[in-house]
Amino acid sequence: MRALPISRTARRRFALDATVVAPAPETARLAANVTAARKVTAAVNATRKPGEPSAQAGELAALELLHEIFHLMVERAAEVDSAASMEASAAVV
């Protein structure tokens, strides 16, 4: 499973250290690492203004799963029709 990419800007803005967003498989997958997902959402929620909705670790894990499902769908579509591959689609744009 691919890890949900967290941009450099977000890592800096929310002061996410390497232990939370490290490339190692056991820490990179927020859907599998509840502690890491909680750390990320706690950092995001710390910057929220009172009354704004808060982020939840489960929502972040679900987003990562949807990200993986999208990748699998694109790969499957490319197997069925090579014109549906990411490379072919990017070349059209």
Beta strands, then each sheet from edge to edge (+ up, - down):
end
